[in-house]
Amino acid sequence: MKDIQQIVDLASAYYGSAVLFAAIDCDVFAKVERGELDASQRGMRLLADACVAEGLLEKRDGRYFNTPAGRMALVPGGPADLTKAIRYNRDVYPAWGRLAEFARTGLPVERPEAHLGEDAARTKTFAAAMFGRAMGIGKGVVPMLPAMSGRLLDLAGGPAAYAILLCQANPGLSCTTVDLPAISAEAKEYVAKFGLSNRIECRAGDYHADEYESGAYDAATIFGALHQESPAQIVDILKRARRALKPGGRLYVLDMMTDETRTSPKFSALFAVNMALTTRNGWVFSDADLEGWMREAGFSPDAARPVPPPMPHWLMPATAR
């Protein structure tokens, strides 16, 4: 920290997050867009004014207006709708209050099963958040990938957002996504909504243990999943993906990554803590780590490439040897 003021600002930084979460829960941005926000009630007025203070809204002559960025990202259905993804941050907000507990024990402070099938409502919220987030990230990732055809194996495919985008961009591609039963059930619903049930199979499974059809796939993707695994688990997952690929098949791994110091980029270093609070092996690895694991698993990796903002993801392709 350069000065004391930065320390003071950091101590109250969560105020802004809480304002954003509450404003989304109260549908503030949509109501402002429709001209329906009733700020005569004291609580809503104070929340709206706090949104203005945080730069989330503008206020002119006593009336509230969305900012250009807010209109795109904070109004549900906007062109860069982040509301579902932000609700995931809201859901893990209480866990961050128990960070000292994690630091003392090294154990997650909430059960991962809560959002992976044990709690139906939480699972649906989690899937919706991941779908919205992946659709936003995927629009930057898919143009970085070459044209694809044949069969694609999408491991830990979540609610199938990446599979949907890839099949939309590649008419000759069919895809098998694999995820836990509760998440796979959510994925089937999203795939059906996009009319792709004939090209995307949503398979219930567990990529920690599943074996796939040997040499049956032309490509495989593991997008935004390996940061919840230990190094030994990552190598094992990669080896089984390798066995599923045809010789020369391509693997694409998308994930948060840090540099070798594990402290930069800042968001990735903080996201490592977020993963550790909510999963047993969560963290964020470096690009050099991933390159080494790929080689150990039988791949020849290419250099990692950054994905366009706003999320600091990196994409590392590799070829099955």
C-alpha positions as CSV (number, residue, x, y, z in Angstrom):
1,M,0.0,0.0,0.0
2,K,1.3,3.4,-0.9
3,D,-0.4,5.4,1.8
4,I,-2.8,5.1,4.8
5,Q,-5.8,6.3,2.8
6,Q,-5.5,3.1,0.6
7,I,-5.7,1.0,3.8
8,V,-8.8,2.9,5.0
9,D,-10.4,2.5,1.5
10,L,-9.7,-1.2,1.5
11,A,-11.3,-1.7,4.9
12,S,-14.6,-0.4,3.6
13,A,-14.4,-1.7,0.0
14,Y,-17.1,-4.3,0.8
15,Y,-19.6,-1.5,1.2
16,G,-19.7,-1.1,-2.6
17,S,-20.0,-4.9,-3.2
18,A,-23.0,-5.0,-0.8
19,V,-24.6,-2.0,-2.6
20,L,-24.3,-3.8,-5.9
21,F,-25.6,-7.1,-4.6
22,A,-28.6,-5.4,-3.0
23,A,-29.4,-3.3,-6.0
24,I,-29.5,-6.4,-8.2
25,D,-31.7,-8.3,-5.7
26,C,-34.1,-5.3,-5.6
27,D,-34.2,-5.0,-9.4
28,V,-33.0,-1.4,-9.1
29,F,-31.4,-1.2,-12.6
30,A,-34.3,-2.7,-14.4
31,K,-36.7,-0.4,-12.6
32,V,-34.6,2.6,-13.4
33,E,-34.5,1.6,-17.1
34,R,-38.3,1.3,-17.1
35,G,-38.8,4.5,-15.2
36,E,-40.5,2.6,-12.4
37,L,-38.1,3.1,-9.4
38,D,-39.9,4.5,-6.4
39,A,-37.3,6.3,-4.4
40,S,-39.8,7.9,-2.0
41,Q,-39.3,5.0,0.4
42,R,-36.3,5.8,2.7
43,G,-34.5,2.5,2.2
44,M,-34.7,2.5,-1.6
45,R,-33.6,6.1,-1.8
46,L,-30.5,5.5,0.3
47,L,-29.7,2.4,-1.8
48,A,-30.1,4.4,-5.0
49,D,-28.0,7.2,-3.7
50,A,-25.3,4.7,-2.7
51,C,-25.4,3.3,-6.3
52,V,-24.8,6.9,-7.6
53,A,-21.9,7.3,-5.2
54,E,-20.4,4.0,-6.5
55,G,-20.9,5.1,-10.1
56,L,-23.5,2.4,-10.8
57,L,-26.3,5.0,-11.4
58,E,-26.4,8.7,-12.4
59,K,-28.7,11.3,-10.7
60,R,-30.0,14.4,-12.4
61,D,-32.7,16.7,-11.0
62,G,-33.7,14.2,-8.4
63,R,-34.1,11.3,-11.0
64,Y,-32.0,8.2,-11.4
65,F,-30.5,7.0,-14.7
66,N,-28.5,3.9,-15.7
67,T,-25.0,4.5,-16.9
68,P,-24.1,3.2,-20.4
69,A,-22.1,0.3,-18.7
70,G,-25.0,-0.4,-16.3
71,R,-27.5,-0.5,-19.1
72,M,-25.4,-3.2,-20.9
73,A,-24.4,-5.3,-17.9
74,L,-26.8,-4.7,-15.0
75,V,-30.2,-4.6,-16.7
76,P,-31.3,-8.2,-17.1
77,G,-31.4,-9.2,-20.7
78,G,-28.8,-6.5,-21.6
79,P,-26.2,-7.2,-24.3
80,A,-23.5,-7.9,-21.7
81,D,-25.8,-9.1,-18.8
82,L,-23.7,-9.9,-15.7
83,T,-26.6,-10.1,-13.2
84,K,-26.6,-13.9,-12.9
85,A,-22.8,-14.0,-12.6
86,I,-22.9,-11.3,-9.9
87,R,-25.4,-13.3,-7.9
88,Y,-22.8,-16.0,-7.6
89,N,-20.5,-13.5,-6.0
90,R,-23.3,-12.6,-3.7
91,D,-23.8,-16.2,-2.7
92,V,-20.2,-16.6,-1.7
93,Y,-20.1,-13.3,0.1
94,P,-20.8,-14.8,3.6
95,A,-17.9,-17.2,3.1
96,W,-15.4,-14.4,2.8
97,G,-16.4,-13.2,6.3
98,R,-14.9,-16.5,7.5
99,L,-11.5,-16.1,5.8
100,A,-9.7,-16.1,9.1
101,E,-11.2,-19.5,9.9
102,F,-9.9,-20.8,6.6
103,A,-6.5,-19.4,7.2
104,R,-6.3,-21.2,10.6
105,T,-7.6,-24.5,9.4
106,G,-6.8,-24.7,5.6
107,L,-10.3,-26.2,5.1
108,P,-13.2,-24.7,3.1
109,V,-15.7,-22.9,5.2
110,E,-18.8,-24.2,3.3
111,R,-19.7,-27.5,1.7
112,P,-19.1,-27.5,-2.1
113,E,-22.1,-29.9,-2.3
114,A,-24.4,-27.0,-1.4
115,H,-24.2,-25.6,-4.9
116,L,-23.5,-28.8,-6.7
117,G,-26.7,-30.7,-6.1
118,E,-27.4,-30.9,-2.4
119,D,-29.4,-27.7,-2.3
120,A,-31.7,-27.6,-5.3
121,A,-32.3,-23.8,-5.2
122,R,-28.7,-23.0,-4.7
123,T,-27.7,-25.4,-7.5
124,K,-30.1,-23.7,-9.9
125,T,-28.8,-20.3,-9.0
126,F,-25.2,-21.5,-9.3
127,A,-25.9,-23.0,-12.8
128,A,-27.6,-19.8,-13.9
129,A,-24.7,-17.7,-12.7
130,M,-22.2,-20.0,-14.4
131,F,-24.2,-20.0,-17.6
132,G,-24.4,-16.2,-17.7
133,R,-20.7,-15.8,-16.9
134,A,-19.6,-18.5,-19.4
135,M,-21.7,-17.0,-22.2
136,G,-20.0,-13.6,-21.6
137,I,-16.5,-15.2,-21.5
138,G,-17.2,-17.6,-24.3
139,K,-18.0,-14.8,-26.8
140,G,-14.3,-13.8,-26.4
141,V,-12.9,-17.3,-26.3
142,V,-14.7,-18.9,-29.3
143,P,-13.2,-16.6,-31.9
144,M,-9.7,-17.6,-30.6
145,L,-10.3,-21.2,-31.5
146,P,-9.9,-22.7,-34.9
147,A,-12.8,-24.1,-36.9
148,M,-13.9,-27.5,-35.5
149,S,-15.8,-30.5,-36.8
150,G,-16.3,-34.1,-35.6
151,R,-16.7,-34.9,-31.9
152,L,-15.8,-32.7,-29.0
153,L,-15.5,-33.9,-25.3
154,D,-16.4,-31.0,-22.9
155,L,-15.2,-32.0,-19.4
156,A,-16.8,-30.3,-16.4
157,G,-19.0,-28.6,-19.0
158,G,-21.3,-27.0,-16.4
159,P,-24.6,-25.7,-17.8
160,A,-23.2,-26.2,-21.4
161,A,-22.7,-22.6,-22.3
162,Y,-19.4,-23.2,-24.0
163,A,-20.8,-26.2,-25.8
164,I,-23.7,-24.2,-27.1
165,L,-21.4,-21.4,-28.4
166,L,-19.0,-23.8,-30.0
167,C,-21.8,-25.7,-31.8
168,Q,-23.4,-22.5,-33.0
169,A,-20.0,-21.4,-34.5
170,N,-19.2,-24.9,-36.0
171,P,-22.1,-26.5,-37.8
172,G,-20.2,-29.8,-38.3
173,L,-19.4,-30.2,-34.6
174,S,-21.2,-32.5,-32.1
175,C,-20.4,-32.3,-28.4
176,T,-20.6,-34.4,-25.3
177,T,-20.5,-32.5,-22.0
178,V,-19.8,-34.2,-18.7
179,D,-20.7,-32.9,-15.3
180,L,-22.3,-34.0,-12.0
181,P,-25.8,-35.2,-12.3
182,A,-27.5,-32.1,-10.9
183,I,-25.5,-29.7,-13.1
184,S,-25.9,-32.0,-16.1
185,A,-29.7,-31.8,-15.7
186,E,-29.5,-28.0,-15.7
187,A,-27.4,-28.2,-18.9
188,K,-30.0,-30.3,-20.7
189,E,-32.5,-27.5,-20.1
190,Y,-30.2,-24.8,-21.6
191,V,-29.3,-27.0,-24.6
192,A,-33.0,-27.6,-25.3
193,K,-33.8,-23.9,-25.1
194,F,-31.1,-23.3,-27.8
195,G,-32.5,-26.1,-30.0
196,L,-29.3,-28.1,-29.9
197,S,-30.4,-31.3,-28.1
198,N,-29.6,-33.3,-31.3
199,R,-25.9,-32.2,-31.3
200,I,-25.1,-31.8,-27.6
201,E,-25.3,-34.8,-25.2
202,C,-25.3,-33.7,-21.6
203,R,-23.8,-36.8,-19.8
204,A,-24.0,-37.1,-16.0
205,G,-20.7,-38.2,-14.7
206,D,-17.6,-37.1,-12.7
207,Y,-14.4,-36.1,-14.5
208,H,-12.4,-37.2,-11.5
209,A,-13.0,-40.8,-12.2
210,D,-14.8,-41.3,-15.6
211,E,-13.2,-43.1,-18.5
212,Y,-14.3,-42.1,-21.9
213,E,-14.4,-43.8,-25.3
214,S,-10.8,-44.4,-26.2
215,G,-9.6,-42.4,-29.2
216,A,-13.1,-41.3,-30.1
217,Y,-12.8,-37.6,-29.9
218,D,-11.3,-35.0,-32.2
219,A,-10.9,-32.3,-29.5
220,A,-11.5,-31.8,-25.8
221,T,-12.1,-28.7,-23.7
222,I,-11.7,-28.1,-20.0
223,F,-13.0,-24.6,-19.4
224,G,-12.9,-22.9,-16.0
225,A,-12.7,-26.1,-13.9
226,L,-9.1,-27.1,-13.1
227,H,-8.7,-24.4,-10.5
228,Q,-10.7,-26.5,-8.1
229,E,-8.3,-29.5,-8.4
230,S,-5.0,-30.5,-6.8
231,P,-1.9,-30.9,-9.1
232,A,-2.2,-34.8,-8.9
233,Q,-5.9,-34.6,-9.8
234,I,-5.2,-32.3,-12.7
235,V,-2.6,-34.6,-14.2
236,D,-5.0,-37.6,-13.8
237,I,-7.8,-35.6,-15.5
238,L,-5.5,-34.6,-18.4
239,K,-4.3,-38.2,-18.9
240,R,-7.9,-39.5,-19.2
241,A,-8.7,-36.7,-21.6
242,R,-5.6,-37.7,-23.6
243,R,-6.8,-41.3,-23.9
244,A,-10.2,-40.1,-25.2
245,L,-8.6,-38.2,-28.0
246,K,-7.5,-39.4,-31.4
247,P,-3.8,-39.1,-32.2
248,G,-3.1,-35.5,-32.9
249,G,-6.4,-34.4,-31.2
250,R,-6.5,-31.0,-29.7
251,L,-7.0,-30.0,-26.1
252,Y,-8.1,-26.5,-25.0
253,V,-7.8,-25.5,-21.4
254,L,-9.3,-22.2,-20.3
255,D,-8.7,-21.0,-16.7
256,M,-7.7,-18.2,-14.4
257,M,-3.9,-18.3,-14.1
258,T,-1.2,-16.4,-12.2
259,D,2.4,-15.7,-12.9
260,E,5.0,-17.7,-11.1
261,T,4.9,-15.5,-8.0
262,R,1.2,-16.5,-7.5
263,T,0.4,-12.9,-6.6
264,S,-0.4,-11.4,-10.0
265,P,-2.8,-10.6,-11.7
266,K,-4.5,-9.3,-8.6
267,F,-7.9,-10.7,-9.5
268,S,-6.5,-14.2,-10.0
269,A,-4.7,-14.2,-6.7
270,L,-7.9,-13.2,-4.9
271,F,-9.9,-15.7,-6.8
272,A,-7.6,-18.4,-5.5
273,V,-8.8,-17.5,-2.0
274,N,-12.4,-17.6,-3.2
275,M,-11.9,-21.1,-4.6
276,A,-10.2,-22.3,-1.4
277,L,-13.1,-21.0,0.7
278,T,-15.7,-23.0,-1.2
279,T,-13.8,-26.1,-2.5
280,R,-11.4,-28.6,-0.9
281,N,-8.5,-28.1,-3.3
282,G,-9.4,-24.7,-4.8
283,W,-6.6,-22.3,-5.9
284,V,-5.2,-20.7,-9.0
285,F,-2.2,-22.1,-10.8
286,S,0.4,-20.5,-13.1
287,D,0.7,-21.0,-16.8
288,A,4.0,-22.7,-16.2
289,D,2.3,-25.2,-13.9
290,L,-0.2,-26.1,-16.5
291,E,2.4,-26.5,-19.3
292,G,4.3,-29.0,-17.1
293,W,1.2,-31.0,-16.3
294,M,0.2,-31.1,-19.9
295,R,3.6,-32.5,-20.9
296,E,3.4,-35.1,-18.1
297,A,-0.1,-36.2,-19.4
298,G,1.1,-36.8,-23.0
299,F,0.4,-33.4,-24.6
300,S,2.6,-30.9,-26.5
301,P,1.3,-27.5,-25.2
302,D,1.2,-24.3,-27.1
303,A,1.8,-20.9,-25.3
304,A,-1.0,-19.6,-23.2
305,R,-2.9,-16.6,-24.6
306,P,-4.9,-14.1,-22.7
307,V,-8.7,-13.9,-23.3
308,P,-10.2,-10.4,-23.9
309,P,-11.4,-8.5,-20.8
310,P,-13.1,-8.2,-18.5
311,M,-12.1,-11.6,-16.9
312,P,-8.4,-12.4,-16.6
313,H,-8.6,-15.9,-18.2
314,W,-6.0,-17.6,-20.3
315,L,-6.3,-20.2,-23.0
316,M,-3.7,-22.9,-23.5
317,P,-4.1,-25.3,-26.4
318,A,-2.2,-28.6,-26.7
319,T,-1.8,-31.5,-29.1
320,A,-2.1,-35.1,-28.0
321,R,1.2,-36.9,-28.6
